[in-house]
Amino acid sequence: MQTGVRLEKRLVKVLKALAEHRDMSLGDLIEGIVLHAFEGQSPFSPATLETIGQLKRIYGLELGAADSHRLTERKGEGG
């Protein structure tokens, strides 16, 4: 199903890079993350978490879980 989900730009860059690193589609990566979360499981191994940390540094993503409920869309960033 096609969706119109908005995500923070640097977060999308990290997700796309991780999907490419794991040789999978972005959609498959997101589905896996969500399905693991629905079951209360971590979707990533320690090695993958290290890769994610490196990608976050590369793309300047400093957001963490505590930021998730404080994000808002800026005026003028809509489509």
C-alpha positions, 0 to 999 in steps of 0.5 A: 500500500502506498502511504503519504507518511511524513518523516524527518529528512535526516531520519529518512536518509538513515533509513534509506542507507540502512536498507541499502546496507542490508540489501532490502527495500525501505518498505521492507525495513520499515515493516520489519521495524514496526512488526518487531516493535508491535511484539516488544522486540528490538529489530536490530542486533548490536552490530546493526545498532553500531551501523545505525550510529555511524549512519546517524553521524554521517547524516547529522541525525541527533534525534532520539526516542525522547524527541519523538513526541516533540517533533512538529512540521515547520510552516512552508514544508508541506507539499 
